[in-house]
Amino acid sequence: MNGPLEWIAAIGTMIAASLIAFDLGRRATAWGFVLFCLVSITWIISGLTGGSMPIAAMNAVLLAINVWGVWQYWFHPKNRADSERP
């Protein structure tokens, strides 16, 4: 496992973690969760095609967690109401 797919996933993971860790606001954090979802899918594909089931399984769980993060930051009614207030 050292091809371009893994490098894209690794760099995307670092960018997503940075977006969340630097706490640049709700929008940046939400985009961090979206990027985490995309790279989790990339890691799942890489794990399945490269014969690394632990990587694929771990990222399947992380994908579910990050989808929940996207829901919380962008679509949850409570948070949508907060972001629509002036």
JORA-V418592 format. One line per field, one symbol per residue. phi: phi as a letter, one per 40 degrees, with the letter a starting at -180 (. if undefined). psi: psi as a letter, one per 40 degrees, with the letter a starting at -180 (. if undefined). burial: b if it has 9 or more other ideal C-beta (glycine too) atoms within 8 Angstrom, else e. Layout:
# JORA-V418592
phi = ???
psi = ???
burial = ???
This chain:
# JORA-V418592
phi = .accccccccccccccccdcccfchccccccccccdccccccccccccccgbcdcccdccccccccccccdccbbcdccccccccc
psi = gfaddddddddddddddddddefeiddddddddddddddddddddddddefgddddddddddddddddddddddehddddddeei.
burial = eeeebbebbeebbebbbbbbeeeeeeebbbbbbbbbbbbbbbbbbbbeeeebeebbbbbbebbeebbebbbbbbebeebbeeeeee
